[in-house]
Amino acid sequence: MTILLDLIYGLLVCVGWPYLVYRRLTRGPSGTPLREYFGGVPSRPVSARCVWLHGVSLGEINATRTLVAELHQRCPDTIVVVSSTTKTGLDQARKLYPNLITFRFPLDFSFAIRRLLTRIRPSIIVLLELEAWPNLIEVAAARGIPVIIANGRLTVEKSMRRFNRPVIRWIARRMFGRLRWVGVQDETYAQRFIELGVDPERITVTGSVKYDAADISDRIDGQDELAQAMGLDESQPLWVCGSTGPGEEAMILDAYSKLLEQFPALQLAIIPRKPERFDDVAELIVERGYTCLRRSTGAPVVPRGVVEPRPVALGDTMGELRQFYALATVVFVGRSLVPMGGSDVMEVAGLAKPILVGPHTENFTQAVVLLKAEGGCRQLTSSKALAGAVSDLLRHPDRREKMGQAGRAAIISRRGATALTIDEILGLLS
């Protein structure tokens, strides 16, 4: 099986190398040593049980916080290592866990996986949500290392469609059939994992660990410093649009121009989801006649020919989205007005902020449905409703307060997935 997979991967590399070179040239170096792509990760010197946690990107790495904390509390002698597939995820892992081994997940060639497993020597591998790779699971199974999925979810639009393709389906069923346990967010996801070959007796509906990871607080460390650095007046309303995707910033700026007619003191902060889009969004803000206040530089970019242009804050650094949310009067959670599946709404709910999302929230269906049902979130049908929804919340402080508290209560009532997941990890370790 591993030979077949290596041949497939090799063919894909041969076909796709021009794109890989182009991506490297346009995005620049990742900062990750090349050896880590082939399993040359830091070696674990201590002889002890080891839990390897892996998440694809920033959101999944943030979700590991409660898992790591509970592991350290309940089993302090167990070593924890953390990996990620993306630069943003790896940067966050190193920020959260400066004393742990953190590394870039390698390419799924069997030799790279074997090299990594030899150096890390994990007792159990925990994959967040759906970051499953066939050679990883194949080689781990051959070595007797249990692989589990925590916080599991499978979307119809992307994951199920991909795994049900003719050739891939056979590989996927073999891969998922070797998983020792899957903790899923809800019953719908459980049925999808069963369809892909997971034994029903190895599936537990735990809920989402992101409910546990969401900070329940009214203030976040660093928010005052952020407000001062960005020139944000905390006595005036602030509309924060977080994790935005291509096309949404233009819709947001259209709505903002209308809102300024009713609320001339309204401030706007936009935080795009992808770092490679920061420059494009900055240019768009200036083209629309606003001064762009970039968090990364602190220097305003002023449009030409505009008298006293209004400033718009651009969050173009990583790891400060929660601080922006904490300062907000109203929050729009992005990648939802365009068909990109939405973004995490739970950390906003934990801060008791009123939440607006667009119609495309497939990646966070469970959380959005819960918050809508409890009154903590409003889902818009299109960008045309954006200005009206923000206006309504700005005009009615009581509605904002009610929405925020309802969202926070919904998050608190759904906690507990972390404890169930750690129970399963410790059971497999023993």
N, C-alpha and C positions, 0 to 999 in steps of 0.2 A: 504493500500500500504506500509506504513512504517513498519507494522508488518511483512509483507512478506519479505521486504528488510532486516530487522534485522535478520530474520531467515536464509536468504541466507548468510549474513555476518558471522553469528555465525557458520554456517556449514563450511565456508571457513577457519575461524580461527581454528576450531577443526582439520581440515585436514592439514592446513599449519603451525601449531605451531612449528614442528621440524625445518622447514626452517627459521622461524622467530628467533628461539633461535640460530641457526647456524649463521645467519646474524649478530645477536647482538654480538656473541662471536668473529666473524672474523673482524667486523668493529669497535667494541668497542661501548661504550655509545654514544648516540647522543647528550647528553648535554641538551636535552629538558625534563623538568619535566613531569613525567608520567601523571599528572592531565590534561595537555594540550591535550593529545591524546583523552581525554574524555570530552572535552569542558571546562575544568577548566582554562580558559584564564584570563588575567587581566581584572578586571571590569572597565567599562567606567563611571566615576563619573559625568561628565558634562552633563547637559541636553541640547542637541543641535542636529541638524541634523548630521547624521553620514554616511560616505561613507566607505564601507569595500572593499578594493582592495585585490584580491588574485591571486598569481602566483605560478606555481608549483616549479620553480627552478630559478637559477641565471639569465638566459636570460629574463624571464618574469618579475622578480623583477626589473631588470635594465630598462625594458620598462615602468615601472610605474613612472619613474622620471618625465617625462613631464606631465603625468596626475596629479600627486600630485602638481607639481609647478603651473599648470593652475588652479586647484581647489583652491589652496591657494590664487591665484591672483584674481580670479573672484568671489570667495565665501569664504572669509577669516574666517567667523564664523562657517563654516562646519568642523566637526571633521573628520579626516581621520585615519583609522586603516589599517594595512597591515599584511597579513599572507602569509606563504609559506608551501609547503609540504616537502621540503628537507632541510637538514642542511645547504647546501651551499646557498640556497635561503634565508633562515632565517638569516644566518650570514650577508648576503649582505643587507637585509632589515634593520637590526639593525645598520649596518654601515651607510647606507644612511639616515635613519630616527631615530636618537637617541632620538628625542623628541616626537615621535609617539608611540602609542601602537602597538607592533609587537608580533606575536605569531605563533605557529605551528598549521597548519590546523588539526582539529581532525579527528579521524576515523568517517566514515559516518554512525554510528549508530544514530538512531533518538533521543535517550536520550542525546547523546553527542551534537548533533546539537542544540537541544532545550536549553540545558544548555548554550552553547556558545551564542546563539542569545539573551538569557535573560541577559547575562552579557555585551555583546557588544551593543545591541539594535541598529542594523544598520537600516538606512532609505532606503538604497539600497545596493545591493551586486554586485560587478563588478568582473567577472571572466576573467582572461587573457588567450586568445587563445582557450583553450578547457578544462579547469580544472573544469568540471561539474560533480556533484555527485547527484544521484537521491534523497536521503533523504534530502540533503541540499535544493534542489529546492522544494521538496514536503512540508517540514516543513515551509520554507520561504513563499511559496504560501499560506499556511493555515493561516499564520500570516499577510498576505497582504504586504509582503516585496518584491518589484520587484527585480528580478535577471536578469542581462544582461551579455552578453559576449562581451568583447572588443578585438580588434585585432584577431578576430576569424579565425581559419583555421582548416581544416579536411583533413588528408592525406588518400589516398586510401589504402596504404599498411598496416597501423596500425589502424587508427581510424574507417574508414568506414567498414573495414573487421570485426572489433570487434563489432561495433554497429549493424551490419546486421546479426549477429548470431541469430538463431530462438527465443530463450527465451529473450535474451538481446534486440533484436529489439523492442519488445513490451514495455519493460521498457524504452528504449531510446526514443521512439516516445512520450511516455507520458512525459518524462523529458524535452525533447527539445520543446515540444508543450507548456510548461508552461513558457518558457522564454519570458520576456517582450520585449527584443530587442537584436539583434545581429549585431555588427559592424564587417564586414568581410574584409579580405585583398584584395580579388578580386572576380570576377564573378564566377569563378570555385568553390570557397569555398561557395559562396552563394547558388549555386545549390545543393551542398552536404548537407548543413543545411536544405534546403527545403525538400530534400529527407528523412531526419531524422525526419521531423515533425514540423519544425519551420514555422509559418505563413509568407508567402513571404512579407506581408506588414510590418512585424516587422524586416526586414533585410535591412541594408544599407551598401553599399560598401564604406568603408572609406579609404582604403589603410592601410598601416601598421604604427602603432605608433612608431615602431622601427626606421623608417626614421626620425621621430622627435627627438628620443632619441639619435641618433648617433651624437657624438660631431664633429662639424666642426672646426677643429683646426689643426695646424701644430705641436704643442707640447702639452704634457699632464703633469700635475703636478706629480712630482715624477719620471719622466723618467730618469733624469740625476742622481738622487740618486741610482736608480736601476742599471743603467749602471756602475756606480762606484763600487757598492757593488758586482756586478757579474764579474767585470774585463772586461767589453765589451768596445772595442775601437770604439768610434763613428766616427772616421775618416776612418774606414774600413767597408766593406760590411757585413751586418748581415741578415741571412735568418732565419725568425721566422716561426715556425710551431705551430699553436695554436689549442687548442681543439682537440687534436689527440685522436684516438681510438685504441683499440687492433689490433695489426698487422701493423699499420701505421708507428710506430717509427722505426721498422726494415727496411721498405721501404725507409724512410727518411734517415737513416744512410747509406744505400746502395747508394742512390743518392749522399749523401754528400761526400763519399769516392771518387766518380768519379769527383765531382765538385772541390775537392781540387787539382786535377791534373792540372786544368786550372786556379783556383783562390786560391792559397795557403794561402791568407790572409782572406778567407771567414770564418766568424763566424756563428755558429748555435745555436739557442735556441729552445728547445722543451717544450711545455706547454700542458701536457695531460688534457683531459676534466674531468676525474674523480679522486678525491683525493686518492681513494683506490688503484690506479695504480701507484702512484708516486714511490714507492719503486721498483716495477717491472721494470719500465722504467729506473730508476737509475742503476739497475743491468745490464740491456741490454746495456746501454751506456758503462759501464766499460768492459763488456764482448767483446764488439767490439773494445776495445783497446783505448778508449778515457778517458780522465779525466772527471769525472762528477762534475760539479759545481752546487751544490744544493742551491737554493735560501733560503730555510728554515734554513739551518745550516751555510751557508757561507764557509763551509770547503770542499775542493776538495777531491773526492774519486778517487784514482789513481790506474790504473790496474797494475798488477804485470808483470814484465818481458818486459815492453815496455819502450824504451828509449825516453824521452821527449814526452810523449803522448799529443796529441792535446786536448784542453778543449772543452767540449760541455756544454752549460748552460741548466739547468733543472729548469723550473718554477714550483716549487712544493708548492706554496702558493696560496691562493685564493684572487681574487680582483686585481691582477696586470697584467692581460692579456693585457689590453689596453696600459699599459706602455711599455710592450714588443713590441706590434704592432707599437707604436709610434717611437720606435728605429729602426724598420726594414727597410731594403732596399727592400726586397721581402718578401711577406707573402704567406704561404700555410695555408688554413683553413681546418682543419681536419674533421674526421669522414665522409669523402667523397671518399677516395680511397677504403674504405671498406663499405659494405652495412649497414650504420648506419644513413642515412638520411641527413648527412651534419651538418654544424654549421652556426652560424650567420656571415654573410659577411658584414653587413651594418656598423658596427662600424669600420671595416677596411677601407671601402670606405670613410667614413667620415674623416678619417685621410689622405686620398689621397695616399694610398699605392697600388701598383700593386698586384692583387689578383690571386692566383692559387687555383683551387679546382679540386677534382676528379669527377668521373661520378655519384656518389651517393649523390644527393643534394635534395631529395624529400621533406624534411622538410622546405626548403627555396627556393622552385622552383621559386616563383615570383621574389624574390630579385636577384637570380642568372641569370634568364632570362633577367631581366632588365639590370643588369650590363654587361652581355655579349653583349646585343644589343647596349649598349652605349659605349662599348670598354673598360670598367673598370675591366674586369675579363676574365680569360682564363680557360676553362674547359678541363681537360685532360681526355683521354680515359682510361688510366691505369697508374700504377706506373712507367712503363717503360719510360713514357714521362716526368717524373718529373725532372730528371737531365737536360734534354735538354731545358725544358721551363725556369728553373731557370738560366741556362747558358745564354740563349738568352737575358733575361732581365738584367743580370749583365753586358753583353757586350754592351748593348744599353741603356744608361741613358735616351736618348730622349724618348724611348718607355716606360720606367718606369714612366717618368714624365707625358706622355700623358695618360697612363692608369690610374694613380692616380687621375689626374684632371678630367678625364671623369667619373670615379666612384663617385667622390665627387659631381660633377654637377648632376648626376643621382639621388643621394640621396636628394639634395636640391630641385630638381624639383618635388619630390613626397611627400613633407611634407604637413601636414594639417589634418592627421587622429586624432591627439589629440584634436584639436578644435571641430571637428564633434562629437567625443565621449563625450566630456565635455558638449556640447550642449544637448545631449540626457540625460546625467546624471542630469543636472540641470532641464531639462524639467520634468523628472520623480520625482525629489525632490519637485517640486512646485505643 
